Amino acid sequence: MKVLWELFTMFFRIGAFTFGGGYAMLPIIQEEVVDNKKWLTEDEILDCFAIGQSTPGVIAVNTATFIGYKQKGIIGGITATTGVVLPSIVIITIISMFFNQFQNHKIVQHALGGIRVAVVALILNTVYKMYKKSIKDWQGISLFIAAFILIAFVEISPVFVIIISALIGIFIGQNGKFKEIGKR
Amino acid sequence: MIYITLFLEFFKIGLFAIGGGLAALPFIQKLSRDYGWIRQEEILDMIAISESTPGPIGINAATFVGNRAAGVLGGIVTTIGVVTPSIIIILIIAHYFSKFSETLIVKSAFSGIRPAVTGLIATVGFEVAKSSLFNIERYTNTNNILSIFDIKAMILFFVIVYLLNKYKKHPILYLIGAALIGIIFQY
């Protein structure tokens, strides 16, 4: 019971005080789990982060579930996740209520006009950084362009794009292996 | 029952949005087109709110859309929907194979997914740029090609891009600055 409570409060704190989403949480989770609580070693936490980023869904939730599970099984995983999402639910619910009320106010409209331009800048900046980091060869460029065209102009579901791009990646990655098997 | 639809749609996002933060955006944009739970320009407000409040961005966005669509309960339902696939997948992986991310199949799948996700998020950038930096309606009315540019928005856009790359401060600072400029210069 004590460990469950610790899991809940620790992740609640992280959810309530970390700005900037999942990536910003990782160093704080590391400090809490490795240095303070000594639940995982340095290597284990890096494995955990790798899994959190290479599985679908929200990175913070994936990481919290994994750490919670390692401590206290399924209940631990669910407890840690509840802790990390609860502050968001409360804060966003309150903001949404105010947003509904003040959205059409003149000053709020002007502020939102400026904010929307800033968000466009933030998104395009992120895309640029992702492009530089994740696209290194012509296969990457083709996948990038194909995904863009399929979503922007053909308007198919992003779900298909994710599944097909994963299959293409697996096919290209395993191709060397297939050839070896063929030779035998 | 709107709650069931909300749950299923956000379950789908939790299952297929890979790569954190902005990866949910193309899905939410599609929801905006298919169901009208949130208007296209409100997606920008949603991003601004999600990035300038604490907590995971995907959870903040899910709660916001659910709340707009069906009130407080809607926000709770979408959040549960988006985390459920994570919990199931992680429990399976944590139980059976903790070296999951180092397997060849996962690595090669990601070599395909990463560029595609970048392309997906680029479409969101394209759509929001179209609606906030350009004024297509004014262009079709006047037929003057110069009137397609929203000059005021463009100036602010390039200033922010410049500052973002020069100072790399937290996004919340740029959002606050942009809000003040918006109020002062009547954006």
Boltz contact constraints between the chains, C-beta under 6 A:
constraints:
  - contact:
      token1: [A, 15]
      token2: [B, 55]
      max_distance: 6.0
  - contact:
      token1: [A, 16]
      token2: [B, 54]
      max_distance: 6.0
  - contact:
      token1: [A, 17]
      token2: [B, 54]
      max_distance: 6.0
  - contact:
      token1: [A, 18]
      token2: [B, 54]
      max_distance: 6.0
  - contact:
      token1: [A, 19]
      token2: [B, 54]
      max_distance: 6.0
  - contact:
      token1: [A, 21]
      token2: [B, 21]
      max_distance: 6.0
  - contact:
      token1: [A, 21]
      token2: [B, 56]
      max_distance: 6.0
  - contact:
      token1: [A, 21]
      token2: [B, 57]
      max_distance: 6.0
  - contact:
      token1: [A, 22]
      token2: [B, 20]
      max_distance: 6.0
  - contact:
      token1: [A, 22]
      token2: [B, 56]
      max_distance: 6.0
  - contact:
      token1: [A, 47]
      token2: [B, 98]
      max_distance: 6.0
  - contact:
      token1: [A, 50]
      token2: [B, 101]
      max_distance: 6.0
  - contact:
      token1: [A, 51]
      token2: [B, 93]
      max_distance: 6.0
  - contact:
      token1: [A, 51]
      token2: [B, 100]
      max_distance: 6.0
  - contact:
      token1: [A, 51]
      token2: [B, 101]
      max_distance: 6.0
  - contact:
      token1: [A, 54]
      token2: [B, 101]
      max_distance: 6.0
  - contact:
      token1: [A, 54]
      token2: [B, 106]
      max_distance: 6.0
  - contact:
      token1: [A, 55]
      token2: [B, 89]
      max_distance: 6.0
  - contact:
      token1: [A, 56]
      token2: [B, 15]
      max_distance: 6.0
  - contact:
      token1: [A, 56]
      token2: [B, 18]
      max_distance: 6.0
  - contact:
      token1: [A, 57]
      token2: [B, 14]
      max_distance: 6.0
  - contact:
      token1: [A, 57]
      token2: [B, 85]
      max_distance: 6.0
  - contact:
      token1: [A, 57]
      token2: [B, 86]
      max_distance: 6.0
  - contact:
      token1: [A, 58]
      token2: [B, 56]
      max_distance: 6.0
  - contact:
      token1: [A, 58]
      token2: [B, 58]
      max_distance: 6.0
  - contact:
      token1: [A, 58]
      token2: [B, 59]
      max_distance: 6.0
  - contact:
      token1: [A, 59]
      token2: [B, 20]
      max_distance: 6.0
  - contact:
      token1: [A, 60]
      token2: [B, 56]
      max_distance: 6.0
  - contact:
      token1: [A, 61]
      token2: [B, 83]
      max_distance: 6.0
  - contact:
      token1: [A, 61]
      token2: [B, 86]
      max_distance: 6.0
  - contact:
      token1: [A, 62]
      token2: [B, 86]
      max_distance: 6.0
  - contact:
      token1: [A, 62]
      token2: [B, 90]
      max_distance: 6.0
  - contact:
      token1: [A, 65]
      token2: [B, 87]
      max_distance: 6.0
  - contact:
      token1: [A, 65]
      token2: [B, 90]
      max_distance: 6.0
  - contact:
      token1: [A, 66]
      token2: [B, 90]
      max_distance: 6.0
  - contact:
      token1: [A, 66]
      token2: [B, 94]
      max_distance: 6.0
  - contact:
      token1: [A, 69]
      token2: [B, 91]
      max_distance: 6.0
  - contact:
      token1: [A, 69]
      token2: [B, 94]
      max_distance: 6.0
  - contact:
      token1: [A, 77]
      token2: [B, 91]
      max_distance: 6.0
  - contact:
      token1: [A, 81]
      token2: [B, 83]
      max_distance: 6.0
  - contact:
      token1: [A, 85]
      token2: [B, 59]
      max_distance: 6.0
  - contact:
      token1: [A, 85]
      token2: [B, 79]
      max_distance: 6.0
  - contact:
      token1: [A, 87]
      token2: [B, 55]
      max_distance: 6.0
  - contact:
      token1: [A, 88]
      token2: [B, 55]
      max_distance: 6.0
  - contact:
      token1: [A, 88]
      token2: [B, 59]
      max_distance: 6.0
  - contact:
      token1: [A, 88]
      token2: [B, 60]
      max_distance: 6.0
  - contact:
      token1: [A, 88]
      token2: [B, 63]
      max_distance: 6.0
  - contact:
      token1: [A, 89]
      token2: [B, 63]
      max_distance: 6.0
  - contact:
      token1: [A, 89]
      token2: [B, 79]
      max_distance: 6.0
  - contact:
      token1: [A, 91]
      token2: [B, 53]
      max_distance: 6.0
  - contact:
      token1: [A, 92]
      token2: [B, 60]
      max_distance: 6.0
  - contact:
      token1: [A, 92]
      token2: [B, 63]
      max_distance: 6.0
  - contact:
      token1: [A, 92]
      token2: [B, 64]
      max_distance: 6.0
  - contact:
      token1: [A, 93]
      token2: [B, 67]
      max_distance: 6.0
  - contact:
      token1: [A, 93]
      token2: [B, 72]
      max_distance: 6.0
  - contact:
      token1: [A, 93]
      token2: [B, 75]
      max_distance: 6.0
  - contact:
      token1: [A, 95]
      token2: [B, 49]
      max_distance: 6.0
  - contact:
      token1: [A, 96]
      token2: [B, 64]
      max_distance: 6.0
  - contact:
      token1: [A, 96]
      token2: [B, 67]
      max_distance: 6.0
  - contact:
      token1: [A, 107]
      token2: [B, 183]
      max_distance: 6.0
  - contact:
      token1: [A, 110]
      token2: [B, 182]
      max_distance: 6.0
  - contact:
      token1: [A, 110]
      token2: [B, 183]
      max_distance: 6.0
  - contact:
      token1: [A, 110]
      token2: [B, 186]
      max_distance: 6.0
  - contact:
      token1: [A, 110]
      token2: [B, 187]
      max_distance: 6.0
  - contact:
      token1: [A, 111]
      token2: [B, 179]
      max_distance: 6.0
  - contact:
      token1: [A, 111]
      token2: [B, 182]
      max_distance: 6.0
  - contact:
      token1: [A, 111]
      token2: [B, 183]
      max_distance: 6.0
  - contact:
      token1: [A, 112]
      token2: [B, 45]
      max_distance: 6.0
  - contact:
      token1: [A, 113]
      token2: [B, 182]
      max_distance: 6.0
  - contact:
      token1: [A, 113]
      token2: [B, 187]
      max_distance: 6.0
  - contact:
      token1: [A, 114]
      token2: [B, 178]
      max_distance: 6.0
  - contact:
      token1: [A, 114]
      token2: [B, 179]
      max_distance: 6.0
  - contact:
      token1: [A, 114]
      token2: [B, 181]
      max_distance: 6.0
  - contact:
      token1: [A, 114]
      token2: [B, 182]
      max_distance: 6.0
  - contact:
      token1: [A, 114]
      token2: [B, 187]
      max_distance: 6.0
  - contact:
      token1: [A, 115]
      token2: [B, 48]
      max_distance: 6.0
  - contact:
      token1: [A, 115]
      token2: [B, 175]
      max_distance: 6.0
  - contact:
      token1: [A, 115]
      token2: [B, 178]
      max_distance: 6.0
  - contact:
      token1: [A, 115]
      token2: [B, 179]
      max_distance: 6.0
  - contact:
      token1: [A, 116]
      token2: [B, 44]
      max_distance: 6.0
  - contact:
      token1: [A, 116]
      token2: [B, 132]
      max_distance: 6.0
  - contact:
      token1: [A, 117]
      token2: [B, 132]
      max_distance: 6.0
  - contact:
      token1: [A, 117]
      token2: [B, 153]
      max_distance: 6.0
  - contact:
      token1: [A, 117]
      token2: [B, 156]
      max_distance: 6.0
  - contact:
      token1: [A, 117]
      token2: [B, 157]
      max_distance: 6.0
  - contact:
      token1: [A, 118]
      token2: [B, 160]
      max_distance: 6.0
  - contact:
      token1: [A, 118]
      token2: [B, 174]
      max_distance: 6.0
  - contact:
      token1: [A, 118]
      token2: [B, 175]
      max_distance: 6.0
  - contact:
      token1: [A, 118]
      token2: [B, 178]
      max_distance: 6.0
  - contact:
      token1: [A, 119]
      token2: [B, 44]
      max_distance: 6.0
  - contact:
      token1: [A, 119]
      token2: [B, 47]
      max_distance: 6.0
  - contact:
      token1: [A, 119]
      token2: [B, 48]
      max_distance: 6.0
  - contact:
      token1: [A, 120]
      token2: [B, 128]
      max_distance: 6.0
  - contact:
      token1: [A, 120]
      token2: [B, 129]
      max_distance: 6.0
  - contact:
      token1: [A, 120]
      token2: [B, 132]
      max_distance: 6.0
  - contact:
      token1: [A, 121]
      token2: [B, 157]
      max_distance: 6.0
  - contact:
      token1: [A, 121]
      token2: [B, 160]
      max_distance: 6.0
  - contact:
      token1: [A, 121]
      token2: [B, 161]
      max_distance: 6.0
  - contact:
      token1: [A, 122]
      token2: [B, 171]
      max_distance: 6.0
  - contact:
      token1: [A, 123]
      token2: [B, 125]
      max_distance: 6.0
  - contact:
      token1: [A, 124]
      token2: [B, 125]
      max_distance: 6.0
  - contact:
      token1: [A, 125]
      token2: [B, 164]
      max_distance: 6.0
  - contact:
      token1: [A, 126]
      token2: [B, 22]
      max_distance: 6.0
  - contact:
      token1: [A, 127]
      token2: [B, 121]
      max_distance: 6.0
  - contact:
      token1: [A, 127]
      token2: [B, 122]
      max_distance: 6.0
  - contact:
      token1: [A, 127]
      token2: [B, 125]
      max_distance: 6.0
  - contact:
      token1: [A, 130]
      token2: [B, 118]
      max_distance: 6.0
  - contact:
      token1: [A, 131]
      token2: [B, 118]
      max_distance: 6.0
  - contact:
      token1: [A, 134]
      token2: [B, 114]
      max_distance: 6.0
  - contact:
      token1: [A, 134]
      token2: [B, 115]
      max_distance: 6.0
  - contact:
      token1: [A, 134]
      token2: [B, 118]
      max_distance: 6.0
  - contact:
      token1: [A, 135]
      token2: [B, 115]
      max_distance: 6.0
  - contact:
      token1: [A, 140]
      token2: [B, 115]
      max_distance: 6.0
  - contact:
      token1: [A, 143]
      token2: [B, 115]
      max_distance: 6.0
  - contact:
      token1: [A, 143]
      token2: [B, 116]
      max_distance: 6.0
  - contact:
      token1: [A, 144]
      token2: [B, 115]
      max_distance: 6.0
  - contact:
      token1: [A, 144]
      token2: [B, 118]
      max_distance: 6.0
  - contact:
      token1: [A, 144]
      token2: [B, 119]
      max_distance: 6.0
  - contact:
      token1: [A, 147]
      token2: [B, 116]
      max_distance: 6.0
  - contact:
      token1: [A, 147]
      token2: [B, 119]
      max_distance: 6.0
  - contact:
      token1: [A, 147]
      token2: [B, 120]
      max_distance: 6.0
  - contact:
      token1: [A, 148]
      token2: [B, 119]
      max_distance: 6.0
  - contact:
      token1: [A, 148]
      token2: [B, 122]
      max_distance: 6.0
  - contact:
      token1: [A, 148]
      token2: [B, 123]
      max_distance: 6.0
  - contact:
      token1: [A, 151]
      token2: [B, 26]
      max_distance: 6.0
  - contact:
      token1: [A, 151]
      token2: [B, 120]
      max_distance: 6.0
  - contact:
      token1: [A, 151]
      token2: [B, 123]
      max_distance: 6.0
  - contact:
      token1: [A, 152]
      token2: [B, 123]
      max_distance: 6.0
  - contact:
      token1: [A, 152]
      token2: [B, 126]
      max_distance: 6.0
  - contact:
      token1: [A, 158]
      token2: [B, 26]
      max_distance: 6.0
  - contact:
      token1: [A, 158]
      token2: [B, 27]
      max_distance: 6.0
  - contact:
      token1: [A, 158]
      token2: [B, 120]
      max_distance: 6.0
  - contact:
      token1: [A, 159]
      token2: [B, 16]
      max_distance: 6.0
  - contact:
      token1: [A, 161]
      token2: [B, 116]
      max_distance: 6.0
  - contact:
      token1: [A, 162]
      token2: [B, 16]
      max_distance: 6.0
  - contact:
      token1: [A, 165]
      token2: [B, 112]
      max_distance: 6.0
  - contact:
      token1: [A, 165]
      token2: [B, 113]
      max_distance: 6.0
  - contact:
      token1: [A, 165]
      token2: [B, 116]
      max_distance: 6.0
  - contact:
      token1: [A, 166]
      token2: [B, 109]
      max_distance: 6.0
  - contact:
      token1: [A, 166]
      token2: [B, 112]
      max_distance: 6.0
  - contact:
      token1: [A, 166]
      token2: [B, 113]
      max_distance: 6.0
  - contact:
      token1: [A, 168]
      token2: [B, 112]
      max_distance: 6.0
  - contact:
      token1: [A, 169]
      token2: [B, 108]
      max_distance: 6.0
  - contact:
      token1: [A, 169]
      token2: [B, 109]
      max_distance: 6.0
  - contact:
      token1: [A, 169]
      token2: [B, 111]
      max_distance: 6.0
  - contact:
      token1: [A, 169]
      token2: [B, 112]
      max_distance: 6.0
  - contact:
      token1: [A, 170]
      token2: [B, 105]
      max_distance: 6.0
  - contact:
      token1: [A, 170]
      token2: [B, 108]
      max_distance: 6.0
  - contact:
      token1: [A, 170]
      token2: [B, 109]
      max_distance: 6.0
  - contact:
      token1: [A, 173]
      token2: [B, 108]
      max_distance: 6.0
